[in-house]
Amino acid sequence: MKKEDLKNKTREQLVSELQSIKAITGVLSGVLIVLFAITIYGLLAIEDNTVFIALIAVAISDPS
């Protein structure tokens, strides 16, 4: 984001964008936790582990 963009926004707009980013980060973190839980359950309870091994690779590679 350019500095000019930030300078042209009001404080309320900046706070609103920050809250939106925090909410999106929280949702993505929640999805990541659910993915880990499903993967761990699958590794422990189901005999065919190939899908769950691939899922754990996806969960680890998540940048958030």
N, CA, C, O and CB atoms as a CASP TS submission, in Angstrom:
PFRMAT TS
TARGET T0000
AUTHOR 0000-0000-0000
METHOD Language model
MODEL 1
PARENT N/A
ATOM      1  N   MET     1       0.844  -1.168   0.000  1.00  0.00           N
ATOM      2  CA  MET     1       0.000   0.000   0.000  1.00  0.00           C
ATOM      3  C   MET     1       0.894   1.238   0.000  1.00  0.00           C
ATOM      4  O   MET     1       1.880   1.304   0.734  1.00  0.00           O
ATOM      5  CB  MET     1      -0.963  -0.006   1.217  1.00  0.00           C
ATOM      6  N   LYS     2       0.548   2.185  -0.807  1.00  0.00           N
ATOM      7  CA  LYS     2       1.353   3.401  -0.925  1.00  0.00           C
ATOM      8  C   LYS     2       1.080   4.335   0.254  1.00  0.00           C
ATOM      9  O   LYS     2      -0.003   4.326   0.837  1.00  0.00           O
ATOM     10  CB  LYS     2       1.058   4.120  -2.260  1.00  0.00           C
ATOM     11  N   LYS     3       2.080   5.131   0.584  1.00  0.00           N
ATOM     12  CA  LYS     3       1.929   6.079   1.687  1.00  0.00           C
ATOM     13  C   LYS     3       0.869   7.126   1.380  1.00  0.00           C
ATOM     14  O   LYS     3       0.182   7.604   2.283  1.00  0.00           O
ATOM     15  CB  LYS     3       3.258   6.758   1.987  1.00  0.00           C
ATOM     16  N   GLU     4       0.736   7.483   0.099  1.00  0.00           N
ATOM     17  CA  GLU     4      -0.269   8.471  -0.270  1.00  0.00           C
ATOM     18  C   GLU     4      -1.679   7.954   0.021  1.00  0.00           C
ATOM     19  O   GLU     4      -2.562   8.712   0.423  1.00  0.00           O
ATOM     20  CB  GLU     4      -0.134   8.838  -1.752  1.00  0.00           C
ATOM     21  N   ASP     5      -1.872   6.659  -0.188  1.00  0.00           N
ATOM     22  CA  ASP     5      -3.186   6.076   0.093  1.00  0.00           C
ATOM     23  C   ASP     5      -3.532   6.195   1.576  1.00  0.00           C
ATOM     24  O   ASP     5      -4.668   6.499   1.939  1.00  0.00           O
ATOM     25  CB  ASP     5      -3.223   4.602  -0.341  1.00  0.00           C
ATOM     26  N   LEU     6      -2.543   5.952   2.416  1.00  0.00           N
ATOM     27  CA  LEU     6      -2.786   6.039   3.860  1.00  0.00           C
ATOM     28  C   LEU     6      -3.013   7.479   4.307  1.00  0.00           C
ATOM     29  O   LEU     6      -3.816   7.734   5.204  1.00  0.00           O
ATOM     30  CB  LEU     6      -1.613   5.437   4.631  1.00  0.00           C
ATOM     31  N   LYS     7      -2.318   8.400   3.695  1.00  0.00           N
ATOM     32  CA  LYS     7      -2.465   9.804   4.079  1.00  0.00           C
ATOM     33  C   LYS     7      -3.833  10.359   3.696  1.00  0.00           C
ATOM     34  O   LYS     7      -4.331  11.281   4.341  1.00  0.00           O
ATOM     35  CB  LYS     7      -1.372  10.639   3.433  1.00  0.00           C
ATOM     36  N   ASN     8      -4.438   9.806   2.653  1.00  0.00           N
ATOM     37  CA  ASN     8      -5.716  10.325   2.174  1.00  0.00           C
ATOM     38  C   ASN     8      -6.923   9.722   2.889  1.00  0.00           C
ATOM     39  O   ASN     8      -8.056  10.134   2.640  1.00  0.00           O
ATOM     40  CB  ASN     8      -5.838  10.077   0.703  1.00  0.00           C
ATOM     41  N   LYS     9      -6.695   8.763   3.764  1.00  0.00           N
ATOM     42  CA  LYS     9      -7.808   8.110   4.468  1.00  0.00           C
ATOM     43  C   LYS     9      -7.976   8.709   5.853  1.00  0.00           C
ATOM     44  O   LYS     9      -7.020   9.162   6.482  1.00  0.00           O
ATOM     45  CB  LYS     9      -7.577   6.585   4.571  1.00  0.00           C
ATOM     46  N   THR    10      -9.216   8.698   6.305  1.00  0.00           N
ATOM     47  CA  THR    10      -9.492   9.192   7.650  1.00  0.00           C
ATOM     48  C   THR    10      -9.113   8.128   8.671  1.00  0.00           C
ATOM     49  O   THR    10      -8.872   6.970   8.329  1.00  0.00           O
ATOM     50  CB  THR    10     -10.982   9.588   7.800  1.00  0.00           C
ATOM     51  N   ARG    11      -9.066   8.543   9.918  1.00  0.00           N
ATOM     52  CA  ARG    11      -8.723   7.614  10.992  1.00  0.00           C
ATOM     53  C   ARG    11      -9.757   6.497  11.073  1.00  0.00           C
ATOM     54  O   ARG    11      -9.400   5.341  11.300  1.00  0.00           O
ATOM     55  CB  ARG    11      -8.624   8.353  12.340  1.00  0.00           C
ATOM     56  N   GLU    12     -11.018   6.825  10.893  1.00  0.00           N
ATOM     57  CA  GLU    12     -12.086   5.832  10.976  1.00  0.00           C
ATOM     58  C   GLU    12     -11.941   4.774   9.868  1.00  0.00           C
ATOM     59  O   GLU    12     -12.170   3.587  10.099  1.00  0.00           O
ATOM     60  CB  GLU    12     -13.462   6.523  10.879  1.00  0.00           C
ATOM     61  N   GLN    13     -11.559   5.223   8.671  1.00  0.00           N
ATOM     62  CA  GLN    13     -11.360   4.274   7.576  1.00  0.00           C
ATOM     63  C   GLN    13     -10.193   3.340   7.869  1.00  0.00           C
ATOM     64  O   GLN    13     -10.272   2.140   7.602  1.00  0.00           O
ATOM     65  CB  GLN    13     -11.120   5.019   6.260  1.00  0.00           C
ATOM     66  N   LEU    14      -9.117   3.884   8.415  1.00  0.00           N
ATOM     67  CA  LEU    14      -7.955   3.070   8.741  1.00  0.00           C
ATOM     68  C   LEU    14      -8.270   2.061   9.841  1.00  0.00           C
ATOM     69  O   LEU    14      -7.858   0.904   9.761  1.00  0.00           O
ATOM     70  CB  LEU    14      -6.794   3.957   9.163  1.00  0.00           C
ATOM     71  N   VAL    15      -8.995   2.495  10.863  1.00  0.00           N
ATOM     72  CA  VAL    15      -9.380   1.590  11.948  1.00  0.00           C
ATOM     73  C   VAL    15     -10.299   0.500  11.417  1.00  0.00           C
ATOM     74  O   VAL    15     -10.175  -0.660  11.812  1.00  0.00           O
ATOM     75  CB  VAL    15     -10.071   2.365  13.093  1.00  0.00           C
ATOM     76  N   SER    16     -11.215   0.855  10.533  1.00  0.00           N
ATOM     77  CA  SER    16     -12.119  -0.118   9.937  1.00  0.00           C
ATOM     78  C   SER    16     -11.357  -1.158   9.122  1.00  0.00           C
ATOM     79  O   SER    16     -11.650  -2.350   9.203  1.00  0.00           O
ATOM     80  CB  SER    16     -13.147   0.586   9.060  1.00  0.00           C
ATOM     81  N   GLU    17     -10.385  -0.709   8.341  1.00  0.00           N
ATOM     82  CA  GLU    17      -9.581  -1.648   7.555  1.00  0.00           C
ATOM     83  C   GLU    17      -8.756  -2.551   8.457  1.00  0.00           C
ATOM     84  O   GLU    17      -8.611  -3.741   8.176  1.00  0.00           O
ATOM     85  CB  GLU    17      -8.663  -0.893   6.593  1.00  0.00           C
ATOM     86  N   LEU    18      -8.217  -2.002   9.532  1.00  0.00           N
ATOM     87  CA  LEU    18      -7.433  -2.798  10.473  1.00  0.00           C
ATOM     88  C   LEU    18      -8.298  -3.872  11.122  1.00  0.00           C
ATOM     89  O   LEU    18      -7.864  -5.015  11.261  1.00  0.00           O
ATOM     90  CB  LEU    18      -6.808  -1.898  11.550  1.00  0.00           C
ATOM     91  N   GLN    19      -9.513  -3.517  11.519  1.00  0.00           N
ATOM     92  CA  GLN    19     -10.420  -4.491  12.114  1.00  0.00           C
ATOM     93  C   GLN    19     -10.802  -5.571  11.112  1.00  0.00           C
ATOM     94  O   GLN    19     -10.938  -6.737  11.482  1.00  0.00           O
ATOM     95  CB  GLN    19     -11.672  -3.797  12.640  1.00  0.00           C
ATOM     96  N   SER    20     -10.974  -5.202   9.861  1.00  0.00           N
ATOM     97  CA  SER    20     -11.291  -6.184   8.821  1.00  0.00           C
ATOM     98  C   SER    20     -10.140  -7.158   8.627  1.00  0.00           C
ATOM     99  O   SER    20     -10.348  -8.364   8.497  1.00  0.00           O
ATOM    100  CB  SER    20     -11.615  -5.482   7.496  1.00  0.00           C
ATOM    101  N   ILE    21      -8.935  -6.629   8.608  1.00  0.00           N
ATOM    102  CA  ILE    21      -7.759  -7.490   8.448  1.00  0.00           C
ATOM    103  C   ILE    21      -7.624  -8.430   9.636  1.00  0.00           C
ATOM    104  O   ILE    21      -7.298  -9.604   9.461  1.00  0.00           O
ATOM    105  CB  ILE    21      -6.480  -6.644   8.291  1.00  0.00           C
ATOM    106  N   LYS    22      -7.869  -7.931  10.839  1.00  0.00           N
ATOM    107  CA  LYS    22      -7.803  -8.785  12.029  1.00  0.00           C
ATOM    108  C   LYS    22      -8.867  -9.878  11.983  1.00  0.00           C
ATOM    109  O   LYS    22      -8.600 -11.017  12.367  1.00  0.00           O
ATOM    110  CB  LYS    22      -7.971  -7.943  13.301  1.00  0.00           C
ATOM    111  N   ALA    23     -10.056  -9.548  11.525  1.00  0.00           N
ATOM    112  CA  ALA    23     -11.131 -10.532  11.430  1.00  0.00           C
ATOM    113  C   ALA    23     -10.794 -11.615  10.402  1.00  0.00           C
ATOM    114  O   ALA    23     -10.998 -12.803  10.649  1.00  0.00           O
ATOM    115  CB  ALA    23     -12.453  -9.843  11.062  1.00  0.00           C
ATOM    116  N   ILE    24     -10.286 -11.197   9.266  1.00  0.00           N
ATOM    117  CA  ILE    24      -9.915 -12.164   8.236  1.00  0.00           C
ATOM    118  C   ILE    24      -8.789 -13.071   8.728  1.00  0.00           C
ATOM    119  O   ILE    24      -8.808 -14.275   8.476  1.00  0.00           O
ATOM    120  CB  ILE    24      -9.493 -11.441   6.946  1.00  0.00           C
ATOM    121  N   THR    25      -7.813 -12.501   9.425  1.00  0.00           N
ATOM    122  CA  THR    25      -6.721 -13.291   9.983  1.00  0.00           C
ATOM    123  C   THR    25      -7.246 -14.299  11.002  1.00  0.00           C
ATOM    124  O   THR    25      -6.794 -15.443  11.031  1.00  0.00           O
ATOM    125  CB  THR    25      -5.676 -12.375  10.632  1.00  0.00           C
ATOM    126  N   GLY    26      -8.185 -13.887  11.826  1.00  0.00           N
ATOM    127  CA  GLY    26      -8.782 -14.794  12.808  1.00  0.00           C
ATOM    128  C   GLY    26      -9.522 -15.939  12.151  1.00  0.00           C
ATOM    129  O   GLY    26      -9.422 -17.084  12.592  1.00  0.00           O
ATOM    130  N   VAL    27     -10.265 -15.638  11.099  1.00  0.00           N
ATOM    131  CA  VAL    27     -11.004 -16.685  10.397  1.00  0.00           C
ATOM    132  C   VAL    27     -10.032 -17.665   9.748  1.00  0.00           C
ATOM    133  O   VAL    27     -10.230 -18.877   9.831  1.00  0.00           O
ATOM    134  CB  VAL    27     -11.945 -16.073   9.334  1.00  0.00           C
ATOM    135  N   LEU    28      -8.997 -17.160   9.109  1.00  0.00           N
ATOM    136  CA  LEU    28      -8.020 -18.040   8.480  1.00  0.00           C
ATOM    137  C   LEU    28      -7.285 -18.894   9.512  1.00  0.00           C
ATOM    138  O   LEU    28      -6.997 -20.063   9.256  1.00  0.00           O
ATOM    139  CB  LEU    28      -7.019 -17.221   7.674  1.00  0.00           C
ATOM    140  N   SER    29      -6.982 -18.323  10.664  1.00  0.00           N
ATOM    141  CA  SER    29      -6.348 -19.101  11.726  1.00  0.00           C
ATOM    142  C   SER    29      -7.284 -20.193  12.232  1.00  0.00           C
ATOM    143  O   SER    29      -6.846 -21.311  12.506  1.00  0.00           O
ATOM    144  CB  SER    29      -5.928 -18.184  12.884  1.00  0.00           C
ATOM    145  N   GLY    30      -8.559 -19.876  12.356  1.00  0.00           N
ATOM    146  CA  GLY    30      -9.541 -20.873  12.775  1.00  0.00           C
ATOM    147  C   GLY    30      -9.657 -22.015  11.780  1.00  0.00           C
ATOM    148  O   GLY    30      -9.733 -23.182  12.165  1.00  0.00           O
ATOM    149  N   VAL    31      -9.669 -21.675  10.506  1.00  0.00           N
ATOM    150  CA  VAL    31      -9.728 -22.715   9.471  1.00  0.00           C
ATOM    151  C   VAL    31      -8.478 -23.582   9.526  1.00  0.00           C
ATOM    152  O   VAL    31      -8.560 -24.798   9.353  1.00  0.00           O
ATOM    153  CB  VAL    31      -9.882 -22.086   8.064  1.00  0.00           C
ATOM    154  N   LEU    32      -7.331 -22.975   9.763  1.00  0.00           N
ATOM    155  CA  LEU    32      -6.088 -23.730   9.865  1.00  0.00           C
ATOM    156  C   LEU    32      -6.119 -24.694  11.050  1.00  0.00           C
ATOM    157  O   LEU    32      -5.666 -25.832  10.930  1.00  0.00           O
ATOM    158  CB  LEU    32      -4.902 -22.778   9.995  1.00  0.00           C
ATOM    159  N   ILE    33      -6.639 -24.257  12.172  1.00  0.00           N
ATOM    160  CA  ILE    33      -6.752 -25.123  13.347  1.00  0.00           C
ATOM    161  C   ILE    33      -7.694 -26.290  13.069  1.00  0.00           C
ATOM    162  O   ILE    33      -7.408 -27.425  13.449  1.00  0.00           O
ATOM    163  CB  ILE    33      -7.246 -24.322  14.564  1.00  0.00           C
ATOM    164  N   VAL    34      -8.817 -26.013  12.406  1.00  0.00           N
ATOM    165  CA  VAL    34      -9.752 -27.083  12.052  1.00  0.00           C
ATOM    166  C   VAL    34      -9.089 -28.072  11.094  1.00  0.00           C
ATOM    167  O   VAL    34      -9.270 -29.282  11.230  1.00  0.00           O
ATOM    168  CB  VAL    34     -11.036 -26.497  11.417  1.00  0.00           C
ATOM    169  N   LEU    35      -8.325 -27.567  10.130  1.00  0.00           N
ATOM    170  CA  LEU    35      -7.627 -28.441   9.192  1.00  0.00           C
ATOM    171  C   LEU    35      -6.633 -29.339   9.917  1.00  0.00           C
ATOM    172  O   LEU    35      -6.547 -30.532   9.627  1.00  0.00           O
ATOM    173  CB  LEU    35      -6.907 -27.614   8.125  1.00  0.00           C
ATOM    174  N   PHE    36      -5.886 -28.775  10.856  1.00  0.00           N
ATOM    175  CA  PHE    36      -4.962 -29.591  11.649  1.00  0.00           C
ATOM    176  C   PHE    36      -5.716 -30.645  12.451  1.00  0.00           C
ATOM    177  O   PHE    36      -5.281 -31.795  12.516  1.00  0.00           O
ATOM    178  CB  PHE    36      -4.135 -28.705  12.591  1.00  0.00           C
ATOM    179  N   ALA    37      -6.831 -30.275  13.059  1.00  0.00           N
ATOM    180  CA  ALA    37      -7.601 -31.228  13.860  1.00  0.00           C
ATOM    181  C   ALA    37      -8.123 -32.377  12.994  1.00  0.00           C
ATOM    182  O   ALA    37      -8.039 -33.541  13.386  1.00  0.00           O
ATOM    183  CB  ALA    37      -8.775 -30.515  14.556  1.00  0.00           C
ATOM    184  N   ILE    38      -8.655 -32.050  11.828  1.00  0.00           N
ATOM    185  CA  ILE    38      -9.148 -33.096  10.926  1.00  0.00           C
ATOM    186  C   ILE    38      -8.004 -33.989  10.475  1.00  0.00           C
ATOM    187  O   ILE    38      -8.156 -35.208  10.392  1.00  0.00           O
ATOM    188  CB  ILE    38      -9.851 -32.476   9.705  1.00  0.00           C
ATOM    189  N   THR    39      -6.871 -33.387  10.186  1.00  0.00           N
ATOM    190  CA  THR    39      -5.719 -34.158   9.737  1.00  0.00           C
ATOM    191  C   THR    39      -5.218 -35.092  10.826  1.00  0.00           C
ATOM    192  O   THR    39      -4.928 -36.257  10.555  1.00  0.00           O
ATOM    193  CB  THR    39      -4.602 -33.228   9.296  1.00  0.00           C
ATOM    194  N   ILE    40      -5.115 -34.602  12.043  1.00  0.00           N
ATOM    195  CA  ILE    40      -4.651 -35.448  13.145  1.00  0.00           C
ATOM    196  C   ILE    40      -5.644 -36.571  13.401  1.00  0.00           C
ATOM    197  O   ILE    40      -5.243 -37.713  13.624  1.00  0.00           O
ATOM    198  CB  ILE    40      -4.446 -34.614  14.425  1.00  0.00           C
ATOM    199  N   TYR    41      -6.931 -36.262  13.372  1.00  0.00           N
ATOM    200  CA  TYR    41      -7.947 -37.298  13.534  1.00  0.00           C
ATOM    201  C   TYR    41      -7.823 -38.350  12.432  1.00  0.00           C
ATOM    202  O   TYR    41      -7.885 -39.549  12.704  1.00  0.00           O
ATOM    203  CB  TYR    41      -9.357 -36.677  13.524  1.00  0.00           C
ATOM    204  N   GLY    42      -7.650 -37.905  11.206  1.00  0.00           N
ATOM    205  CA  GLY    42      -7.527 -38.829  10.091  1.00  0.00           C
ATOM    206  C   GLY    42      -6.293 -39.699  10.188  1.00  0.00           C
ATOM    207  O   GLY    42      -6.335 -40.881   9.846  1.00  0.00           O
ATOM    208  N   LEU    43      -5.194 -39.124  10.654  1.00  0.00           N
ATOM    209  CA  LEU    43      -3.971 -39.908  10.796  1.00  0.00           C
ATOM    210  C   LEU    43      -4.100 -40.962  11.889  1.00  0.00           C
ATOM    211  O   LEU    43      -3.534 -42.049  11.777  1.00  0.00           O
ATOM    212  CB  LEU    43      -2.793 -38.995  11.096  1.00  0.00           C
ATOM    213  N   LEU    44      -4.842 -40.643  12.941  1.00  0.00           N
ATOM    214  CA  LEU    44      -4.968 -41.565  14.059  1.00  0.00           C
ATOM    215  C   LEU    44      -6.079 -42.592  13.876  1.00  0.00           C
ATOM    216  O   LEU    44      -5.942 -43.726  14.334  1.00  0.00           O
ATOM    217  CB  LEU    44      -5.207 -40.797  15.314  1.00  0.00           C
ATOM    218  N   ALA    45      -7.169 -42.224  13.221  1.00  0.00           N
ATOM    219  CA  ALA    45      -8.353 -43.081  13.211  1.00  0.00           C
ATOM    220  C   ALA    45      -8.571 -43.848  11.915  1.00  0.00           C
ATOM    221  O   ALA    45      -9.200 -44.906  11.931  1.00  0.00           O
ATOM    222  CB  ALA    45      -9.550 -42.260  13.485  1.00  0.00           C
ATOM    223  N   ILE    46      -8.076 -43.351  10.811  1.00  0.00           N
ATOM    224  CA  ILE    46      -8.380 -43.977   9.526  1.00  0.00           C
ATOM    225  C   ILE    46      -7.126 -44.670   8.995  1.00  0.00           C
ATOM    226  O   ILE    46      -6.016 -44.150   9.113  1.00  0.00           O
ATOM    227  CB  ILE    46      -8.905 -42.923   8.504  1.00  0.00           C
ATOM    228  N   GLU    47      -7.321 -45.844   8.413  1.00  0.00           N
ATOM    229  CA  GLU    47      -6.176 -46.644   7.995  1.00  0.00           C
ATOM    230  C   GLU    47      -5.470 -46.095   6.760  1.00  0.00           C
ATOM    231  O   GLU    47      -4.243 -46.161   6.684  1.00  0.00           O
ATOM    232  CB  GLU    47      -6.617 -48.048   7.729  1.00  0.00           C
ATOM    233  N   ASP    48      -6.204 -45.557   5.795  1.00  0.00           N
ATOM    234  CA  ASP    48      -5.589 -45.019   4.585  1.00  0.00           C
ATOM    235  C   ASP    48      -5.161 -43.578   4.849  1.00  0.00           C
ATOM    236  O   ASP    48      -5.987 -42.667   4.815  1.00  0.00           O
ATOM    237  CB  ASP    48      -6.568 -45.096   3.373  1.00  0.00           C
ATOM    238  N   ASN    49      -3.873 -43.373   5.111  1.00  0.00           N
ATOM    239  CA  ASN    49      -3.360 -42.072   5.545  1.00  0.00           C
ATOM    240  C   ASN    49      -2.919 -41.163   4.412  1.00  0.00           C
ATOM    241  O   ASN    49      -2.488 -40.043   4.685  1.00  0.00           O
ATOM    242  CB  ASN    49      -2.218 -42.275   6.467  1.00  0.00           C
ATOM    243  N   THR    50      -3.002 -41.582   3.161  1.00  0.00           N
ATOM    244  CA  THR    50      -2.413 -40.791   2.082  1.00  0.00           C
ATOM    245  C   THR    50      -3.049 -39.414   1.952  1.00  0.00           C
ATOM    246  O   THR    50      -2.340 -38.429   1.748  1.00  0.00           O
ATOM    247  CB  THR    50      -2.540 -41.530   0.774  1.00  0.00           C
ATOM    248  N   VAL    51      -4.363 -39.327   2.064  1.00  0.00           N
ATOM    249  CA  VAL    51      -5.038 -38.036   1.954  1.00  0.00           C
ATOM    250  C   VAL    51      -4.653 -37.131   3.109  1.00  0.00           C
ATOM    251  O   VAL    51      -4.461 -35.931   2.908  1.00  0.00           O
ATOM    252  CB  VAL    51      -6.557 -38.221   1.912  1.00  0.00           C
ATOM    253  N   PHE    52      -4.536 -37.661   4.292  1.00  0.00           N
ATOM    254  CA  PHE    52      -4.256 -36.851   5.466  1.00  0.00           C
ATOM    255  C   PHE    52      -2.798 -36.397   5.511  1.00  0.00           C
ATOM    256  O   PHE    52      -2.495 -35.337   6.058  1.00  0.00           O
ATOM    257  CB  PHE    52      -4.597 -37.627   6.724  1.00  0.00           C
ATOM    258  N   ILE    53      -1.905 -37.186   4.944  1.00  0.00           N
ATOM    259  CA  ILE    53      -0.512 -36.743   4.837  1.00  0.00           C
ATOM    260  C   ILE    53      -0.430 -35.554   3.886  1.00  0.00           C
ATOM    261  O   ILE    53       0.308 -34.604   4.145  1.00  0.00           O
ATOM    262  CB  ILE    53       0.406 -37.902   4.346  1.00  0.00           C
ATOM    263  N   ALA    54      -1.177 -35.599   2.797  1.00  0.00           N
ATOM    264  CA  ALA    54      -1.212 -34.467   1.869  1.00  0.00           C
ATOM    265  C   ALA    54      -1.843 -33.247   2.535  1.00  0.00           C
ATOM    266  O   ALA    54      -1.386 -32.124   2.322  1.00  0.00           O
ATOM    267  CB  ALA    54      -1.990 -34.837   0.592  1.00  0.00           C
ATOM    268  N   LEU    55      -2.885 -33.453   3.336  1.00  0.00           N
ATOM    269  CA  LEU    55      -3.530 -32.331   4.029  1.00  0.00           C
ATOM    270  C   LEU    55      -2.598 -31.650   5.018  1.00  0.00           C
ATOM    271  O   LEU    55      -2.615 -30.426   5.150  1.00  0.00           O
ATOM    272  CB  LEU    55      -4.771 -32.810   4.753  1.00  0.00           C
ATOM    273  N   ILE    56      -1.794 -32.430   5.708  1.00  0.00           N
ATOM    274  CA  ILE    56      -0.883 -31.810   6.674  1.00  0.00           C
ATOM    275  C   ILE    56       0.174 -30.993   5.954  1.00  0.00           C
ATOM    276  O   ILE    56       0.640 -29.986   6.488  1.00  0.00           O
ATOM    277  CB  ILE    56      -0.216 -32.877   7.561  1.00  0.00           C
ATOM    278  N   ALA    57       0.562 -31.403   4.756  1.00  0.00           N
ATOM    279  CA  ALA    57       1.500 -30.591   3.961  1.00  0.00           C
ATOM    280  C   ALA    57       0.856 -29.254   3.580  1.00  0.00           C
ATOM    281  O   ALA    57       1.515 -28.215   3.599  1.00  0.00           O
ATOM    282  CB  ALA    57       1.942 -31.359   2.679  1.00  0.00           C
ATOM    283  N   VAL    58      -0.422 -29.289   3.237  1.00  0.00           N
ATOM    284  CA  VAL    58      -1.139 -28.050   2.891  1.00  0.00           C
ATOM    285  C   VAL    58      -1.261 -27.159   4.132  1.00  0.00           C
ATOM    286  O   VAL    58      -1.073 -25.946   4.041  1.00  0.00           O
ATOM    287  CB  VAL    58      -2.554 -28.371   2.308  1.00  0.00           C
ATOM    288  N   ALA    59      -1.571 -27.742   5.269  1.00  0.00           N
ATOM    289  CA  ALA    59      -1.734 -26.960   6.499  1.00  0.00           C
ATOM    290  C   ALA    59      -0.430 -26.315   6.922  1.00  0.00           C
ATOM    291  O   ALA    59      -0.424 -25.176   7.390  1.00  0.00           O
ATOM    292  CB  ALA    59      -2.263 -27.840   7.624  1.00  0.00           C
ATOM    293  N   ILE    60       0.665 -27.020   6.766  1.00  0.00           N
ATOM    294  CA  ILE    60       1.963 -26.467   7.160  1.00  0.00           C
ATOM    295  C   ILE    60       2.386 -25.353   6.219  1.00  0.00           C
ATOM    296  O   ILE    60       3.028 -24.394   6.645  1.00  0.00           O
ATOM    297  CB  ILE    60       3.030 -27.563   7.186  1.00  0.00           C
ATOM    298  N   SER    61       2.037 -25.468   4.953  1.00  0.00           N
ATOM    299  CA  SER    61       2.485 -24.487   3.981  1.00  0.00           C
ATOM    300  C   SER    61       1.643 -23.211   3.995  1.00  0.00           C
ATOM    301  O   SER    61       1.951 -22.278   3.254  1.00  0.00           O
ATOM    302  CB  SER    61       2.463 -25.092   2.608  1.00  0.00           C
ATOM    303  N   ASP    62       0.602 -23.141   4.807  1.00  0.00           N
ATOM    304  CA  ASP    62      -0.244 -21.953   4.881  1.00  0.00           C
ATOM    305  C   ASP    62       0.582 -20.785   5.433  1.00  0.00           C
ATOM    306  O   ASP    62       1.200 -20.922   6.488  1.00  0.00           O
ATOM    307  CB  ASP    62      -1.502 -22.218   5.773  1.00  0.00           C
ATOM    308  N   PRO    63       0.605 -19.653   4.749  1.00  0.00           N
ATOM    309  CA  PRO    63       1.470 -18.539   5.164  1.00  0.00           C
ATOM    310  C   PRO    63       0.970 -17.756   6.364  1.00  0.00           C
ATOM    311  O   PRO    63       1.719 -16.929   6.884  1.00  0.00           O
ATOM    312  CB  PRO    63       1.641 -17.603   4.032  1.00  0.00           C
ATOM    313  N   SER    64      -0.253 -17.969   6.834  1.00  0.00           N
ATOM    314  CA  SER    64      -0.708 -17.173   7.960  1.00  0.00           C
ATOM    315  C   SER    64      -0.229 -17.725   9.241  1.00  0.00           C
ATOM    316  O   SER    64      -0.524 -17.171  10.301  1.00  0.00           O
ATOM    317  CB  SER    64      -2.182 -17.076   7.983  1.00  0.00           C
TER
END
